[in-house]
Amino acid sequence: MTTQKQREMARFAFTTYVGELLTSPEPTISKQESELLSLAMPAVGLGDWEVVWGPMLYRFSHTLTRLYDNFMFVARKGTEYVIAIRGTNGGAKLDWLFEDFWVIPQFPWGDFVGREMPAGTDPKIADGTHLGCQQLLSTEIAEGLPGQKTNLLGFLTSELSGRESVTLNVAGHSLGGALAPTLALYLKDTQGRSGGWDPDLSADIWSYALAGPTAGNGDFAKYTDRRMGTQALRIVNPLDVVPLSWSHNGLEKLKHVYDSIQHPVKLSIAERLAVDAVIGVLELGGLDYEQYHQGGPGLVLLDAISDYDAASFMAQAGWQHTVGYETDLGLGDIRGILDSLFVKWCGTQPPGTCPD
């Protein structure tokens, strides 16, 4: 059974999708997204939180794409903070390429955090996950917005100075569901360092990951289990195929996940060949991927919603990956609320501000 806190963090995760179709250059887009956040948070039940850093936006190329790949903001209520990370921008092809599908090669976790790993282990994360976390950690906030001209660690360093104890939550859905626990682990592994972001270990770090694919190899999953314990919660709809990527066993299970539901659908021949090709490439490269918290209290399994009647495997997968979570968590139609809010906001803006 999900808790009120888990549902609240899920609201943050979905709220990050507001304005994802905007293509304005910086700093205009940051100010636009700031306006949208001020409207969106009360609309989805988060009106008692204050945005204190951001929003932060990043795109890989200013010439090859107009859509932004990463989006993140920090909200505060009392001594509690939320770092909310957006998942994949569905229309941003470079986001799919460089963060979702860039699973070869892998990057050593110890090198990323500057920490010696347990003897006999070699935790690694996908290069795409590494790249995404680097952008989240290094990108600065535009002038005129909360936390202006600081990156995330700079903001946290200033914000936590003099505070004895705070709760720091990191939340995300989909790609954000891989980046959120990875970023939370990074923060935990870099705590307590003289001159670092939290030298006095003031922050109690949690992550709430919805619908996330695997971030790293088996050693990384085990390391996450040990370091974060049940403070890294993995929230999963059993009929969502995204958490089945990129482990070998998960990809094999993916082929048949909708065979026996109320309205069964199968992969097309082309889709099945694509899954087999991915398995082959991963095996050829000798790369293993594994989910953290495959069982126990750190894994929050939602009730499988099997009565959605989809015309194809991909349609079923898309519904289970988004609406399935909203439905089971009792969130209402958050994406619909955000879409309506965006349309209304666009109606008040100069022509050309919003996509046609």
HELIX and SHEET records of a PDB file:
HELIX    1   1 GLN A    4  THR A   15  1                                  12    
HELIX    2   2 THR A   28  ALA A   43  1                                  16    
HELIX    3   3 LYS A   93  ASP A   95  1                                   3    
HELIX    4   4 TRP A   96  ASP A  100  3                                   5    
HELIX    5   5 TRP A  109  VAL A  113  1                                   5    
HELIX    6   6 ASP A  127  SER A  138  1                                  12    
HELIX    7   7 LEU A  152  LEU A  160  1                                   9    
HELIX    8   8 LEU A  175  ASP A  189  1                                  15    
HELIX    9   9 GLY A  218  MET A  228  1                                  11    
HELIX   10  10 GLY A  229  GLN A  231  5                                   3    
HELIX   11  11 VAL A  242  LEU A  244  5                                   3    
HELIX   12  12 HIS A  248  LEU A  254  1                                   7    
HELIX   13  13 ILE A  269  LEU A  284  1                                  16    
HELIX   14  14 PHE A  313  HIS A  321  1                                   9    
HELIX   15  15 VAL A  323  LEU A  329  1                                   7    
HELIX   16  16 ILE A  334  CYS A  346  1                                  13    
SHEET    1   A 7 GLU A  50  TYR A  58  0                                        
SHEET    2   A 7 ASN A  70  LYS A  77 -1                                        
SHEET    3   A 7 GLU A  80  ILE A  85 -1                                        
SHEET    4   A 7 VAL A 166  HIS A 173  1                                        
SHEET    5   A 7 ALA A 203  LEU A 210  1                                        
SHEET    6   A 7 ALA A 232  VAL A 236  1                                        
SHEET    7   A 7 LEU A 299  LEU A 301  1                                        
SHEET    1   B 2 GLN A 106  PRO A 108  0                                        
SHEET    2   B 2 LYS A 124  ALA A 126 -1                                        
END                                                                             
